[in-house]
Amino acid sequence: MDDIVIKAMGKWPNVPACYGWLGLDARGDWYLRDLAVQAQGSFPQIKGEKIVHSKWIAFMGRNYAADANGCWFFQNGPQRVFVELEVTPWVFRFGKTVTELISHTGVLTESLGFVQDEHGYVYAKTPIGLGLLHSHEVALLAEHIDDRLLAIEEASSKDFERKYGYVKSPGVYSAIATVPPQEPSVR
């Protein structure tokens, strides 16, 4: 996390968390969801306003983390803004090879294997967690599978949150969770 964010957390330690105001879609795009948008429906059916400012997106990426319960958030100074996930906490594109991956936040990682769900979506298992493979990358992956350089396992997406330790809707989770809030873990 940025030093300025860490200092703000120390200066104002008891700022309430924010739920429902930020979404991450299946393409790795961030959406701001004000009260009027939230009143229209849940994410991702009603997305809100796409955040396009490159410096703001980079700041969000540097300050993106998960708590011990698997709820992902953007630490905005002293306030933790929990993220509604359309699919997974990460969206990956290929780097120089099909085993090198770059997350929507710019984190470089590697594939430990690929998984396809019952809807045909492809995910990468990585040291930083499970992430959806960006739709623009699927054709390149298919070429390598056809060449028998890679294999894809099949799995049901209904088990992903539990199996891979993330929560798609932290606001819903916080309302029913019995685990007390934990310190963030930067990934």
C-alpha positions as CSV (number, residue, x, y, z in Angstrom):
1,M,0.0,0.0,0.0
2,D,1.1,3.6,-0.6
3,D,2.8,5.3,2.4
4,I,0.2,8.1,2.4
5,V,-2.6,5.5,2.8
6,I,-0.8,3.7,5.7
7,K,-0.3,7.1,7.4
8,A,-3.9,8.0,7.0
9,M,-5.0,4.7,8.5
10,G,-2.8,5.4,11.5
11,K,-4.1,9.0,11.9
12,W,-7.8,8.0,11.6
13,P,-8.1,4.3,12.7
14,N,-11.8,4.1,13.2
15,V,-13.3,5.3,9.9
16,P,-16.3,3.0,9.0
17,A,-15.9,0.7,6.1
18,C,-17.9,1.3,2.9
19,Y,-20.0,-1.4,1.1
20,G,-21.6,-1.4,-2.3
21,W,-19.9,1.7,-3.7
22,L,-17.3,-0.1,-5.9
23,G,-17.5,-2.9,-8.3
24,L,-15.0,-4.9,-10.4
25,D,-16.3,-6.5,-13.6
26,A,-15.2,-9.5,-15.6
27,R,-12.9,-7.4,-17.8
28,G,-11.0,-5.9,-14.9
29,D,-12.8,-2.5,-15.0
30,W,-13.8,-0.6,-11.9
31,Y,-17.2,0.9,-11.4
32,L,-18.3,3.6,-9.0
33,R,-21.8,2.9,-7.6
34,D,-23.4,5.8,-5.8
35,L,-26.6,5.5,-3.8
36,A,-28.8,6.1,-6.8
37,V,-27.1,3.3,-8.7
38,Q,-27.3,1.0,-5.7
39,A,-31.0,1.7,-5.4
40,Q,-31.5,0.4,-9.0
41,G,-30.0,-3.0,-8.3
42,S,-27.1,-5.1,-7.4
43,F,-23.7,-5.4,-9.1
44,P,-23.1,-6.5,-11.9
45,Q,-26.7,-6.2,-13.2
46,I,-26.5,-2.4,-12.6
47,K,-22.8,-1.5,-12.8
48,G,-22.7,2.3,-12.3
49,E,-20.1,4.7,-13.7
50,K,-16.9,3.2,-15.2
51,I,-13.7,4.7,-13.7
52,V,-11.5,5.7,-16.5
53,H,-8.9,8.1,-15.0
54,S,-5.6,6.2,-15.4
55,K,-3.9,7.6,-12.3
56,W,-6.9,6.9,-10.1
57,I,-7.0,3.3,-11.5
58,A,-3.3,2.9,-10.7
59,F,-3.8,4.2,-7.1
60,M,-6.7,1.8,-6.6
61,G,-4.5,-1.1,-7.9
62,R,-1.7,-0.3,-5.5
63,N,-4.1,-0.2,-2.6
64,Y,-6.2,-3.3,-3.4
65,A,-6.1,-6.1,-0.9
66,A,-8.2,-8.7,0.9
67,D,-9.0,-9.2,4.6
68,A,-8.6,-12.5,6.4
69,N,-12.2,-13.4,5.4
70,G,-11.5,-13.1,1.7
71,C,-13.4,-9.8,1.2
72,W,-11.5,-7.6,-1.3
73,F,-11.3,-3.9,-0.8
74,F,-9.6,-0.7,-1.9
75,Q,-8.0,1.1,1.0
76,N,-8.9,4.8,0.2
77,G,-6.8,6.6,2.8
78,P,-8.3,5.7,6.2
79,Q,-11.5,4.2,4.7
80,R,-11.8,0.6,3.5
81,V,-14.0,0.4,0.4
82,F,-15.1,-3.2,-0.1
83,V,-15.4,-4.3,-3.7
84,E,-18.4,-6.2,-5.3
85,L,-16.8,-8.8,-7.6
86,E,-18.6,-9.8,-10.8
87,V,-16.5,-13.0,-11.0
88,T,-13.2,-13.2,-9.2
89,P,-10.8,-10.8,-7.4
90,W,-8.4,-10.9,-10.3
91,V,-8.7,-10.5,-14.0
92,F,-5.6,-11.7,-16.0
93,R,-4.1,-11.0,-19.4
94,F,-1.1,-12.8,-20.8
95,G,2.4,-11.4,-20.5
96,K,5.2,-12.6,-22.7
97,T,4.0,-16.2,-22.5
98,V,0.9,-18.1,-21.7
99,T,2.3,-18.9,-18.2
100,E,3.1,-15.2,-17.5
101,L,0.1,-13.3,-16.4
102,I,-0.6,-9.6,-15.6
103,S,-3.5,-8.8,-13.3
104,H,-5.9,-5.9,-13.8
105,T,-3.9,-4.1,-11.2
106,G,-0.6,-4.6,-13.0
107,V,0.7,-7.4,-10.7
108,L,2.9,-9.8,-12.6
109,T,2.4,-13.5,-11.6
110,E,2.5,-16.9,-13.2
111,S,-0.1,-19.5,-14.0
112,L,-0.1,-22.7,-12.0
113,G,-2.9,-24.1,-14.2
114,F,-6.1,-23.3,-15.8
115,V,-9.7,-24.1,-15.0
116,Q,-12.9,-24.0,-17.1
117,D,-16.3,-23.7,-15.5
118,E,-19.7,-25.0,-16.6
119,H,-20.3,-21.7,-18.5
120,G,-17.1,-21.9,-20.5
121,Y,-15.2,-19.2,-18.6
122,V,-11.5,-19.8,-18.1
123,Y,-9.7,-19.0,-14.9
124,A,-6.0,-19.1,-14.0
125,K,-4.8,-20.5,-10.7
126,T,-1.8,-18.4,-9.6
127,P,0.3,-17.7,-6.4
128,I,-1.8,-14.6,-5.8
129,G,-5.1,-16.4,-6.2
130,L,-7.7,-17.4,-8.7
131,G,-8.5,-15.0,-11.5
132,L,-10.7,-14.9,-14.6
133,L,-8.8,-14.9,-17.8
134,H,-9.7,-11.8,-19.8
135,S,-12.0,-12.8,-22.8
136,H,-9.5,-11.4,-25.3
137,E,-6.9,-14.0,-24.1
138,V,-9.0,-17.2,-24.5
139,A,-8.2,-17.7,-28.2
140,L,-4.4,-17.6,-27.5
141,L,-4.9,-20.1,-24.7
142,A,-6.9,-22.4,-27.0
143,E,-4.1,-22.5,-29.5
144,H,-1.7,-23.8,-26.8
145,I,-4.3,-26.3,-25.7
146,D,-4.7,-27.5,-29.3
147,D,-0.9,-27.9,-29.5
148,R,-1.1,-30.0,-26.3
149,L,1.2,-27.6,-24.5
150,L,-1.4,-26.9,-21.8
151,A,-4.3,-28.6,-20.2
152,I,-7.4,-27.2,-18.6
153,E,-9.3,-28.9,-15.7
154,E,-13.0,-28.6,-15.4
155,A,-14.8,-27.4,-12.3
156,S,-18.1,-25.9,-11.1
157,S,-17.9,-22.2,-10.4
158,K,-20.4,-22.5,-7.5
159,D,-17.5,-23.8,-5.4
160,F,-14.9,-21.2,-6.3
161,E,-15.5,-18.7,-3.5
162,R,-15.1,-21.4,-0.8
163,K,-12.4,-23.3,-2.6
164,Y,-10.2,-20.3,-3.5
165,G,-11.0,-18.1,-0.5
166,Y,-12.7,-15.0,-1.8
167,V,-16.1,-13.3,-1.3
168,K,-17.9,-11.8,-4.3
169,S,-20.3,-9.6,-2.3
170,P,-18.6,-8.4,1.0
171,G,-21.7,-6.4,2.0
172,V,-23.9,-9.5,2.1
173,Y,-21.1,-11.4,3.8
174,S,-20.6,-8.7,6.5
175,A,-24.3,-8.9,7.4
176,I,-24.1,-12.6,8.1
177,A,-20.4,-13.2,9.0
178,T,-19.6,-14.4,12.5
179,V,-15.9,-13.9,12.1
180,P,-14.7,-10.5,13.5
181,P,-13.0,-8.1,11.1
182,Q,-9.3,-8.9,10.6
183,E,-6.3,-6.9,9.6
184,P,-5.8,-6.6,5.8
185,S,-3.4,-8.9,4.0
186,V,-1.8,-7.3,1.0
187,R,-1.5,-9.6,-2.0
